[in-house]
Amino acid sequence: MSPDEIMTVKQSWAKVVPISEQAADLFYMRLFEVYPEVKPYFKGDMQAQGRKLMNMIDMAVNSLDDLEPMLEAIRDSGKRHAGYGVKTEDYDKVADALLWTLEQGLGEAFTDDVRQAWVTTYTALSSVMKLGAADIR
């Protein structure tokens, strides 16, 4: 990730944080609507799950300048997700729902540059999660 991409992700995320509860609702609505096959991975309180998702994204975004300390936690997250049954192809489904959610939340501020910065960021983070998932397969 380039410094410009990191700055773009951080600036756009700062606009999502105030609406994080709605963003989480939109994310899961979109994910389950377009990819109903992933719904069985989720059990329990979806509002709590949404808060966890937003907190995880927030921590990752705030660590983009120095991801090294977060890499083990991200890798461990991949292991946990594999334990829930998440498959490699499911990461693309999450990316799709995340980008759609960001587009809804940011409106006109969701430019091509913002989209590309998020794609780069998500690809980097999800690749670490996939490595963690591969450890238990």
N, C-alpha and C positions, 0 to 999 in steps of 0.2 A: 504494500500500500504506500502510495506516495504521500508526502506531507499535505498536499492539496486535497487528496481524497480523504485523509483523516480529518482535516479541517471541515470539509464539506459534510461528512457524516456527523461530526460533532454538532455543527451548526443546525443541520436539519433535525437531528435527534432532540436538540434543545426545544424545538417547536412542537415536538410530539409529547414530550414529558408532561406538560400540563393537561394533556388529554389522554394520558396513558391508559386509564381505565376503559375509555371508549375505544381506544386503539386495540387493546387486548380483546374486547368484545368483537370488534370488526375482524380481527385476525382469525379468531376461532370460528366465527360465523362463515367466513370465506373458506377457510381450510376444510371445514366439515361439509360445506355446500358443494365445493368442487371436488373434494377428495374424501367422500364418506368412508372409504375403506380405512382411514387412519383413526376414526372416532374411537374404536375399541382400545387404542393405546391410552386413552384418557379416562381416568376414573376419579370420582370424587368431585369436590367443589371446583367448578370451572372459574369462579371469580378468584379463588386462591391461586389456581393454576395461571390465570392471567397476570396476577401480581408477580408471581415467580418469573414468568416470561419477561415481563417489563423490567424487573430488577436484573435479570440475567443480561438482557440487552444493554441496560444502563451501565452495568459494571464493565461489560466488554467495550462499549463505546468510550467510556471514561478511561479505559486502559490502552487504547489504541496507540498512544505515543510510546508505550513500553509494554508490549504484550507478554514478554518473557515470564514475568511472575504469574500470569494468568494461564499459561499454556497447560500446566498440569491439571488445573481445575477444568479447563475446557475439554481436555482429553478424557478426564474422569466422567464428565457429562456425557460424552460419546459412549463410554462403557455402560453407564446407567441406561441411556436410551436404547442401546442394543439389548439390554436386559428386559426392556419393556416390549421388545419385538420390533423396534424401528429398523427399517431396512435402508440400505444405501440410497435407493431411489426415492425414499420419503424425504430426503433432504431437499430435493428439487421442489417438492410439493410445498414444503415450508417456505422456501425462497419465494415461490410464486405468491403465496398468501401474504408474506411479509412485504414484498414490493407493492402489492395491491393495497395493503393497509397503509403503507407510507404514502402512496399516491392519494388515497382518500383523505388522509390526515393533513397532508401538506398542500393539496390542491395545486395551484399554479406554481408553487415553490418546488414542486417535484419535477425538476428539469431533467434533461438527458444526463447532465453531469452528476446530478444527485443520484439518479438511478444507477449510473455506472459506478459511482463511489460505493454505494450500498452493495451492488453485485460483487465488487472486488472484496469488500469487507466480509460479506457473508461467505463467499467462496473460501477465503482464507480461514475463517473461524470454523466453518463446517468441515474443511479438510482435516483440521486437527481433531474434531469430534469423530470423524470417520476413522482416523488412525486409532483412536481409543476404542472404538467399536470393534475394529479388526483384532484387537488384543484378546477379545473373548470369543471370537468366532472360530 
